[in-house]
Amino acid sequence: MSLIDNPDQARRLARAIISDVAIYNREKVEQGIKNDNIFDILSEELDEGRQHFNTRVTPGLAQSNMFEIAVVDVLIKRAGKIESPIW
């Protein structure tokens, strides 16, 4: 399998990976948002997702911030309806 070198495809991959993290860890996401420690609670899952992303894209895209942007867009923004002192 060849590495993804198209930025739009890489963004879609990052968003899909983060969507999976959110789906399979709903309770952790809710708890992390409520307690303002989501990155601590999901550190292993996010690290694993980041590693997967890096193995599928070219080095230049792997070094970009698009994975982190996907974390905010998919994981944090979608959790905006959860009550939390951080909003």
One Martini backbone bead per residue (centre of mass of N, CA, C, O) as a GRO file, in nm:
protein
   87
    1MET     BB    1   0.096   0.037   0.023
    2SER     BB    2   0.060   0.360  -0.026
    3LEU     BB    3   0.116   0.670   0.052
    4ILE     BB    4  -0.024   0.952   0.159
    5ASP     BB    5  -0.013   1.282  -0.034
    6ASN     BB    6  -0.296   1.395   0.021
    7PRO     BB    7  -0.433   1.624   0.226
    8ASP     BB    8  -0.735   1.544   0.212
    9GLN     BB    9  -0.693   1.243   0.275
   10ALA     BB   10  -0.547   1.287   0.544
   11ARG     BB   11  -0.778   1.431   0.687
   12ARG     BB   12  -0.980   1.200   0.665
   13LEU     BB   13  -0.814   0.999   0.823
   14ALA     BB   14  -0.793   1.155   1.087
   15ARG     BB   15  -1.101   1.174   1.134
   16ALA     BB   16  -1.153   0.868   1.139
   17ILE     BB   17  -0.976   0.800   1.377
   18ILE     BB   18  -1.116   0.991   1.583
   19SER     BB   19  -1.396   0.871   1.555
   20ASP     BB   20  -1.318   0.597   1.668
   21VAL     BB   21  -1.227   0.692   1.941
   22ALA     BB   22  -1.503   0.813   2.021
   23ILE     BB   23  -1.683   0.562   1.986
   24TYR     BB   24  -1.497   0.355   2.171
   25ASN     BB   25  -1.488   0.617   2.408
   26ARG     BB   26  -1.737   0.766   2.534
   27GLU     BB   27  -1.690   0.771   2.841
   28LYS     BB   28  -1.413   0.909   2.833
   29VAL     BB   29  -1.501   1.163   2.694
   30GLU     BB   30  -1.707   1.258   2.899
   31GLN     BB   31  -1.517   1.258   3.143
   32GLY     BB   32  -1.296   1.446   3.019
   33ILE     BB   33  -1.478   1.692   2.982
   34LYS     BB   34  -1.591   1.722   3.270
   35ASN     BB   35  -1.269   1.712   3.394
   36ASP     BB   36  -1.045   1.833   3.209
   37ASN     BB   37  -0.884   1.527   3.091
   38ILE     BB   38  -0.885   1.403   2.797
   39PHE     BB   39  -0.576   1.367   2.729
   40ASP     BB   40  -0.519   1.173   2.961
   41ILE     BB   41  -0.737   0.951   2.914
   42LEU     BB   42  -0.654   0.939   2.578
   43SER     BB   43  -0.347   0.893   2.527
   44GLU     BB   44  -0.327   0.608   2.405
   45GLU     BB   45  -0.531   0.641   2.172
   46LEU     BB   46  -0.393   0.890   2.041
   47ASP     BB   47  -0.119   0.760   1.995
   48GLU     BB   48  -0.220   0.530   1.817
   49GLY     BB   49  -0.349   0.711   1.603
   50ARG     BB   50  -0.093   0.864   1.526
   51GLN     BB   51   0.068   0.620   1.433
   52HIS     BB   52  -0.122   0.534   1.212
   53PHE     BB   53  -0.111   0.791   1.049
   54ASN     BB   54   0.203   0.789   1.001
   55THR     BB   55   0.191   0.509   0.831
   56ARG     BB   56  -0.011   0.643   0.589
   57VAL     BB   57   0.180   0.890   0.551
   58THR     BB   58   0.375   1.120   0.469
   59PRO     BB   59   0.615   1.285   0.635
   60GLY     BB   60   0.503   1.572   0.588
   61LEU     BB   61   0.213   1.506   0.698
   62ALA     BB   62   0.302   1.391   0.975
   63GLN     BB   63   0.429   1.686   1.061
   64SER     BB   64   0.177   1.799   1.078
   65ASN     BB   65  -0.141   1.932   1.230
   66MET     BB   66  -0.392   1.753   1.132
   67PHE     BB   67  -0.442   1.567   1.371
   68GLU     BB   68  -0.499   1.787   1.585
   69ILE     BB   69  -0.735   1.914   1.435
   70ALA     BB   70  -0.911   1.659   1.445
   71VAL     BB   71  -0.938   1.647   1.747
   72VAL     BB   72  -1.093   1.910   1.775
   73ASP     BB   73  -1.320   1.872   1.561
   74VAL     BB   74  -1.419   1.581   1.659
   75LEU     BB   75  -1.387   1.560   1.976
   76ILE     BB   76  -1.445   1.845   2.102
   77LYS     BB   77  -1.679   1.979   1.943
   78ARG     BB   78  -1.880   1.733   1.975
   79ALA     BB   79  -1.865   1.775   2.306
   80GLY     BB   80  -2.024   2.054   2.361
   81LYS     BB   81  -2.289   1.921   2.513
   82ILE     BB   82  -2.113   1.876   2.747
   83GLU     BB   83  -2.085   1.932   3.061
   84SER     BB   84  -1.855   2.205   3.148
   85PRO     BB   85  -1.610   2.423   3.277
   86ILE     BB   86  -1.466   2.484   2.986
   87TRP     BB   87  -1.720   2.658   2.860
   0.00000   0.00000   0.00000
